[in-house]
Amino acid sequence: ITIMKKLLLLLLTITYFSLSSFAQQEWTKIYNESDVMVEMATIECNPTDRMVPYSYVILKYTNKTNQIIDFNFEIFKWYNGVLQIENATDAGDFSIQKGIKLQPNSSQEGNCDSDLDYLRVFGNNNNPKMPSELTRIEIKAI
């Protein structure tokens, strides 16, 4: 019985630490109107082909209504304090004008694997030799 208790305690400890490593993202509101809310959180992504981990800002779009919404917006990004003129992003998109269809009372959010640049935005390359850091992001409905 003592071995069983020890095994159970070990299993519970491993489970606790595993679950705590999947902590909730800390979301910050960057757009909030009566029908749609947009929040951002920072995550670290480390693809296996890079020596230095990249930091990304992921965005979460929430439909606060009981209807489907086509949310059209512009996304503005400042790196190192300078507003960026849009060039091709790592997701291959050139435009600051975006659109997303949101189901009633639901959210869509980005992650490290998101290909759409309105779900995942480059945040920081963590490279001291060539620093690049997202210092501001703004969403404007159109």
C-alpha positions as CSV (number, residue, x, y, z in Angstrom):
1,I,0.0,0.0,0.0
2,T,2.9,2.4,0.7
3,I,4.2,2.0,-2.8
4,M,0.8,2.7,-4.2
5,K,0.5,5.9,-2.2
6,K,4.0,7.0,-3.4
7,L,3.1,6.2,-7.0
8,L,-0.2,8.1,-6.7
9,L,1.6,11.1,-5.1
10,L,4.2,11.1,-7.9
11,L,1.4,10.9,-10.5
12,L,-0.4,13.8,-8.9
13,T,2.8,15.9,-8.7
14,I,3.6,15.3,-12.4
15,T,0.0,16.1,-13.4
16,Y,0.1,19.4,-11.4
17,F,3.3,20.6,-13.0
18,S,2.2,19.6,-16.4
19,L,-1.0,21.5,-16.1
20,S,0.7,24.6,-14.6
21,S,3.0,24.7,-17.6
22,F,0.0,25.4,-19.8
23,A,-0.9,28.6,-18.0
24,Q,-3.4,31.0,-19.5
25,Q,-2.2,33.8,-21.7
26,E,-2.3,37.2,-20.2
27,W,-4.6,39.2,-22.6
28,T,-4.6,42.9,-23.1
29,K,-7.5,44.7,-24.9
30,I,-6.4,46.8,-27.9
31,Y,-9.9,47.3,-29.4
32,N,-13.2,47.2,-27.7
33,E,-16.6,48.2,-29.3
34,S,-20.1,47.0,-28.6
35,D,-19.9,44.1,-31.1
36,V,-16.2,43.1,-31.3
37,M,-13.2,43.0,-28.9
38,V,-9.6,42.4,-29.9
39,E,-7.0,41.4,-27.4
40,M,-3.3,40.6,-27.6
41,A,-0.9,38.4,-25.8
42,T,2.9,37.7,-26.2
43,I,4.1,34.1,-26.8
44,E,7.6,32.6,-27.5
45,C,7.9,30.5,-30.6
46,N,11.0,28.5,-31.3
47,P,10.9,26.7,-34.7
48,T,13.5,24.0,-34.9
49,D,15.3,25.7,-37.8
50,R,16.1,28.9,-35.7
51,M,18.9,29.2,-33.1
52,V,17.2,32.2,-31.5
53,P,13.5,32.0,-30.3
54,Y,11.1,34.5,-31.7
55,S,8.5,36.3,-29.7
56,Y,5.1,36.8,-31.4
57,V,2.0,38.8,-30.4
58,I,-1.0,36.7,-30.9
59,L,-4.4,38.3,-31.4
60,K,-7.8,37.2,-30.2
61,Y,-11.0,38.5,-31.9
62,T,-14.2,38.1,-30.0
63,N,-17.7,38.5,-31.3
64,K,-19.9,39.8,-28.5
65,T,-23.2,39.5,-30.4
66,N,-25.6,36.7,-31.2
67,Q,-25.0,37.2,-35.0
68,I,-22.3,36.4,-37.4
69,I,-20.0,39.4,-37.9
70,D,-17.7,40.2,-40.8
71,F,-15.2,42.4,-39.0
72,N,-13.1,44.5,-41.5
73,F,-10.2,46.5,-40.1
74,E,-6.8,47.9,-40.6
75,I,-3.8,46.8,-38.5
76,F,-1.0,49.3,-37.8
77,K,2.3,48.1,-36.3
78,W,5.2,50.1,-34.9
79,Y,8.6,48.5,-34.6
80,N,11.3,50.1,-32.5
81,G,8.9,53.1,-32.2
82,V,8.4,53.6,-36.0
83,L,5.1,53.0,-37.8
84,Q,5.8,50.4,-40.5
85,I,4.8,50.8,-44.1
86,E,3.5,47.4,-45.0
87,N,5.9,45.1,-46.8
88,A,5.4,41.4,-47.2
89,T,5.1,39.8,-43.8
90,D,6.4,36.4,-42.9
91,A,2.9,35.2,-43.6
92,G,3.2,36.6,-47.2
93,D,0.5,39.3,-46.8
94,F,1.1,42.9,-48.0
95,S,-2.1,44.7,-47.0
96,I,-3.0,46.5,-43.7
97,Q,-6.7,45.9,-44.6
98,K,-7.9,42.7,-43.1
99,G,-11.2,40.9,-42.6
100,I,-12.4,38.1,-40.3
101,K,-15.7,36.3,-40.0
102,L,-16.7,35.7,-36.4
103,Q,-19.4,33.3,-35.4
104,P,-21.9,34.4,-32.7
105,N,-20.5,34.7,-29.2
106,S,-17.2,33.1,-30.2
107,S,-13.5,33.9,-30.5
108,Q,-10.7,33.2,-32.9
109,E,-7.1,33.5,-31.7
110,G,-3.6,33.0,-33.1
111,N,-0.8,30.7,-32.0
112,C,2.8,29.9,-33.1
113,D,1.6,28.1,-36.2
114,S,-0.9,30.7,-37.4
115,D,-0.2,31.7,-41.0
116,L,-2.5,34.8,-41.1
117,D,-0.7,38.0,-40.0
118,Y,-3.8,39.3,-38.3
119,L,-3.7,36.3,-35.9
120,R,0.1,36.2,-35.3
121,V,2.3,39.3,-35.5
122,F,6.1,39.3,-35.2
123,G,7.0,40.7,-31.8
124,N,10.7,40.4,-31.2
125,N,13.6,38.3,-32.6
126,N,15.5,38.3,-29.3
127,N,18.7,38.9,-31.2
128,P,21.0,41.5,-29.5
129,K,23.0,42.1,-32.7
130,M,19.9,43.1,-34.8
131,P,17.1,44.0,-32.3
132,S,13.6,44.4,-33.7
133,E,10.7,44.8,-31.4
134,L,7.0,45.5,-31.8
135,T,6.4,48.5,-29.6
136,R,2.8,49.3,-30.5
137,I,-0.1,47.7,-32.4
138,E,-3.4,49.4,-33.3
139,I,-6.6,48.1,-34.8
140,K,-9.1,50.4,-36.6
141,A,-12.4,49.2,-37.9
142,I,-13.2,50.1,-41.5
